[in-house]
Amino acid sequence: MGNVPHLTPVPSGESVPEDIGASMAALLRRCALGDEAAFAQVYDLTARRVHGLVLRVVRDPAQAEEVTQEVYLQAWRTATRYDESKGSALAWLMTLAHRRAVDRVRSAEAASRQDTTYHQHAHTVPHDTTAEAAESSMEARRVRTALAQLTTVQREALELAYFGGYTHTEVATMLDLPVGTAKTRIRDGLIRLRDAMGVGQ
Amino acid sequence: MSPSENTHEIHALSGAYAVDALDPAEKELFEQHLAACATCRAEVAGLREATASLAESVEADPPAALRDSVLAGIRTVRPLPPRPEPATVRALPLRRRLTALAAAAALVGVAGVGTVVWHETTTSDQGQLSAADRVLRAADAKRVELSLDGGGKATVVRSVSQRKAVLIARDMPNAPADRVYELWLQTPAGAMVPAGLMKGGSATVVLHGDAATATAVGVTVEPVGGSQTPTTAPIALFDFERAT
């Protein structure tokens, strides 16, 4: 009947707890003062989500590892620039992560514009994402439920942009939408997702 | 396009911006808009909360060694100081612009005659866009934004490492009939070197010539075909000393 030690910072398989929002902001304030232990906590709370997103966009595990590292170094360097009045600390970090991941795939793509597998890959994205969402966790189920409220084209456009790292112009081509409408679908989809998740305004 | 259609159109970019799905020129324009539009700032913030949730569905364990590597890495990185209060860069008062340009015009004869080259592009022009992209994405890109007296806005982005400058115009009134806008690079000695022509509207233009050592970019109204030296007072002078 001994006590089970539970020292693992983030139990594997668990997703980020709901209440990390407030603690993340407090931790980031300490990071801004150079508190490395606070930064370790930020890492433990968010690494699965940051790395998961980066890996999803970049796909190559070795490159994803590099990008995840860059994201955290940038977060450390710019923690002083985080402004609580402009959004949650988690959204701030995920925005950094997404931008870095997208920069990586776009610069790689610019270097090899001849890549003919580009479109074929992309079309499998929306379905994969939903399947993964089903397996992962409670949080992920909540996202999946919210995503189900989007129209198919909204969901596909949003997923190609967010997880695929494609521009809205590329998304329009991939989904055979008239030029200029993909950005509207992405926005409509995000608004619906935001409302369904009860986040933001 | 009427101003209201235009505003409506730029608002619609908020979603694509929140998921990093704008091309660099659109992103630049939208960020200019964001600086002035509280509604869009609030919307982007809300949409970013939604995208952060979206990432919940793809969580994945990073390699175990990454934690140590990150924590060792931050010891070598100095956190930035807090952001200073943003200083709004406004168009220089006309008197100062005239003085600067008069000095420039006086010196341009010494610098010799350059060849004026059409160097206009739009966001649909892939070849030029990539040149603009390289400047806009450069780590050392610095910009100066001005509201134009005749309406519209323009931003000059210069990368010393790329040795190029890009002018991004938004809703710039079209040049009068049989006139064009001419762009100039100001040398450290004060000479104005022709750097391209444009008609106005919303356009992204890569300036001709080496911008690495330029001290400013000027815009004047000139006869069609352009001039070798400025013949009118500048409608805008982008002083790189004020670049951020």
Boltz contact constraints between the chains, C-beta under 6 A:
constraints:
  - contact:
      token1: [A, 15]
      token2: [B, 56]
      max_distance: 6.0
  - contact:
      token1: [A, 15]
      token2: [B, 59]
      max_distance: 6.0
  - contact:
      token1: [A, 39]
      token2: [B, 74]
      max_distance: 6.0
  - contact:
      token1: [A, 40]
      token2: [B, 71]
      max_distance: 6.0
  - contact:
      token1: [A, 43]
      token2: [B, 70]
      max_distance: 6.0
  - contact:
      token1: [A, 47]
      token2: [B, 62]
      max_distance: 6.0
  - contact:
      token1: [A, 48]
      token2: [B, 59]
      max_distance: 6.0
  - contact:
      token1: [A, 48]
      token2: [B, 61]
      max_distance: 6.0
  - contact:
      token1: [A, 49]
      token2: [B, 55]
      max_distance: 6.0
  - contact:
      token1: [A, 49]
      token2: [B, 59]
      max_distance: 6.0
  - contact:
      token1: [A, 51]
      token2: [B, 60]
      max_distance: 6.0
  - contact:
      token1: [A, 51]
      token2: [B, 62]
      max_distance: 6.0
  - contact:
      token1: [A, 52]
      token2: [B, 58]
      max_distance: 6.0
  - contact:
      token1: [A, 52]
      token2: [B, 59]
      max_distance: 6.0
  - contact:
      token1: [A, 52]
      token2: [B, 60]
      max_distance: 6.0
  - contact:
      token1: [A, 53]
      token2: [B, 55]
      max_distance: 6.0
  - contact:
      token1: [A, 53]
      token2: [B, 58]
      max_distance: 6.0
  - contact:
      token1: [A, 55]
      token2: [B, 60]
      max_distance: 6.0
  - contact:
      token1: [A, 56]
      token2: [B, 58]
      max_distance: 6.0
  - contact:
      token1: [A, 65]
      token2: [B, 63]
      max_distance: 6.0
  - contact:
      token1: [A, 65]
      token2: [B, 66]
      max_distance: 6.0
  - contact:
      token1: [A, 68]
      token2: [B, 62]
      max_distance: 6.0
  - contact:
      token1: [A, 69]
      token2: [B, 70]
      max_distance: 6.0
  - contact:
      token1: [A, 72]
      token2: [B, 70]
      max_distance: 6.0
  - contact:
      token1: [A, 73]
      token2: [B, 73]
      max_distance: 6.0
  - contact:
      token1: [A, 73]
      token2: [B, 77]
      max_distance: 6.0
  - contact:
      token1: [A, 76]
      token2: [B, 74]
      max_distance: 6.0
  - contact:
      token1: [A, 76]
      token2: [B, 77]
      max_distance: 6.0
  - contact:
      token1: [A, 77]
      token2: [B, 77]
      max_distance: 6.0
  - contact:
      token1: [A, 77]
      token2: [B, 79]
      max_distance: 6.0
  - contact:
      token1: [A, 77]
      token2: [B, 80]
      max_distance: 6.0
  - contact:
      token1: [A, 78]
      token2: [B, 80]
      max_distance: 6.0
  - contact:
      token1: [A, 79]
      token2: [B, 79]
      max_distance: 6.0
  - contact:
      token1: [A, 80]
      token2: [B, 79]
      max_distance: 6.0
  - contact:
      token1: [A, 80]
      token2: [B, 80]
      max_distance: 6.0
  - contact:
      token1: [A, 80]
      token2: [B, 82]
      max_distance: 6.0
  - contact:
      token1: [A, 81]
      token2: [B, 83]
      max_distance: 6.0
  - contact:
      token1: [A, 86]
      token2: [B, 45]
      max_distance: 6.0
  - contact:
      token1: [A, 87]
      token2: [B, 45]
      max_distance: 6.0
  - contact:
      token1: [A, 87]
      token2: [B, 48]
      max_distance: 6.0
  - contact:
      token1: [A, 90]
      token2: [B, 52]
      max_distance: 6.0
  - contact:
      token1: [A, 91]
      token2: [B, 48]
      max_distance: 6.0
  - contact:
      token1: [A, 91]
      token2: [B, 49]
      max_distance: 6.0
  - contact:
      token1: [A, 91]
      token2: [B, 52]
      max_distance: 6.0
  - contact:
      token1: [A, 94]
      token2: [B, 52]
      max_distance: 6.0
  - contact:
      token1: [A, 94]
      token2: [B, 55]
      max_distance: 6.0
  - contact:
      token1: [A, 95]
      token2: [B, 48]
      max_distance: 6.0
  - contact:
      token1: [A, 98]
      token2: [B, 20]
      max_distance: 6.0
  - contact:
      token1: [A, 99]
      token2: [B, 20]
      max_distance: 6.0
  - contact:
      token1: [A, 102]
      token2: [B, 20]
      max_distance: 6.0
  - contact:
      token1: [A, 133]
      token2: [B, 57]
      max_distance: 6.0
  - contact:
      token1: [A, 139]
      token2: [B, 56]
      max_distance: 6.0
  - contact:
      token1: [A, 140]
      token2: [B, 56]
      max_distance: 6.0
  - contact:
      token1: [A, 140]
      token2: [B, 57]
      max_distance: 6.0
  - contact:
      token1: [A, 143]
      token2: [B, 53]
      max_distance: 6.0
  - contact:
      token1: [A, 143]
      token2: [B, 56]
      max_distance: 6.0
  - contact:
      token1: [A, 143]
      token2: [B, 57]
      max_distance: 6.0
  - contact:
      token1: [A, 161]
      token2: [B, 19]
      max_distance: 6.0
  - contact:
      token1: [A, 161]
      token2: [B, 21]
      max_distance: 6.0
  - contact:
      token1: [A, 162]
      token2: [B, 19]
      max_distance: 6.0
  - contact:
      token1: [A, 162]
      token2: [B, 54]
      max_distance: 6.0
  - contact:
      token1: [A, 167]
      token2: [B, 21]
      max_distance: 6.0
  - contact:
      token1: [A, 167]
      token2: [B, 23]
      max_distance: 6.0
  - contact:
      token1: [A, 168]
      token2: [B, 16]
      max_distance: 6.0
  - contact:
      token1: [A, 168]
      token2: [B, 21]
      max_distance: 6.0
  - contact:
      token1: [A, 183]
      token2: [B, 12]
      max_distance: 6.0
  - contact:
      token1: [A, 183]
      token2: [B, 16]
      max_distance: 6.0
  - contact:
      token1: [A, 184]
      token2: [B, 12]
      max_distance: 6.0
  - contact:
      token1: [A, 186]
      token2: [B, 15]
      max_distance: 6.0
  - contact:
      token1: [A, 186]
      token2: [B, 16]
      max_distance: 6.0
  - contact:
      token1: [A, 187]
      token2: [B, 14]
      max_distance: 6.0
  - contact:
      token1: [A, 187]
      token2: [B, 15]
      max_distance: 6.0
  - contact:
      token1: [A, 190]
      token2: [B, 15]
      max_distance: 6.0
  - contact:
      token1: [A, 190]
      token2: [B, 47]
      max_distance: 6.0
  - contact:
      token1: [A, 190]
      token2: [B, 50]
      max_distance: 6.0
  - contact:
      token1: [A, 193]
      token2: [B, 50]
      max_distance: 6.0
  - contact:
      token1: [A, 194]
      token2: [B, 46]
      max_distance: 6.0
  - contact:
      token1: [A, 194]
      token2: [B, 50]
      max_distance: 6.0
  - contact:
      token1: [A, 197]
      token2: [B, 50]
      max_distance: 6.0
  - contact:
      token1: [A, 197]
      token2: [B, 53]
      max_distance: 6.0
  - contact:
      token1: [A, 199]
      token2: [B, 49]
      max_distance: 6.0
  - contact:
      token1: [A, 199]
      token2: [B, 50]
      max_distance: 6.0
  - contact:
      token1: [A, 199]
      token2: [B, 53]
      max_distance: 6.0
  - contact:
      token1: [A, 200]
      token2: [B, 46]
      max_distance: 6.0
  - contact:
      token1: [A, 200]
      token2: [B, 49]
      max_distance: 6.0
  - contact:
      token1: [A, 200]
      token2: [B, 50]
      max_distance: 6.0
  - contact:
      token1: [A, 201]
      token2: [B, 46]
      max_distance: 6.0
